[in-house]
Amino acid sequence: MNDKYKENKPSGRPMAIRSFDSVSQNVLLQSMWIDRLITSMYVILSGTIIAISLAVLFGLNG
């Protein structure tokens, strides 16, 4: 029989360091999510202001 786990080797690092790595990646992903949200809100707000400004400039009512 072929053992598929035969090549697995221990890393030698303590478990606390492994969990710290995953926690730091989690924090990084959360901050990236907030950055994307702020950027999206900025783009939407800028587009809305430009559209309203153009409507006022060309005298569109409605």
N, C-alpha and C positions, 0 to 999 in steps of 0.2 A: 504494500500500500504506500502511496505517496503522501508524505506529510507536508501540507501547504504552509504550516507554521514553523518549519525547520529553519528558515532563514531569519526569523525574528530574533533580534538580539537586544538585551537591555541597554538603555542609553547611559545608565550610570548617574543620571541626574535625580535628585530627590523629587518627590511628588509635589512639594510646595512650589518648586520652580516651574514645574509643568503647569500647575493651575494658575500661577502668576502670569505665564505667557498667554493663556487663554483669556484671563481677565483683562490684560492690557490690550489684546486684540478686540475684545468686546467694547472697551472704552473708546478705542479708535473708531470702530464702526458707528458707535453712537454719536461721536462728534462729527463724523462725516455726514450722518443723516441730518443733523442740525444745520450743518453748512449748506447742504443741498436745499433744505427747506428755506433758509434765509435767502439763498440765491434765487430760488423760484419766486419767492414773494417779491423780491426786488425787480425781477424781470416783468412780472405781472403788473406791479404798480407802475413801473416805467412805461410799459406799453399802454396802460390805461391813461396815464397823464398825457402821453404823446397823442393818443387818439382824441382826447377831449380838447387838447390844444389845437389840433388841426381842424376839428369841428368848429371851434370858436373862430379860428382864423379865417375859414372859408364861409362863415356865417350860416352854418347848418343849424336849423332849429328842430327840436324834436326830442 
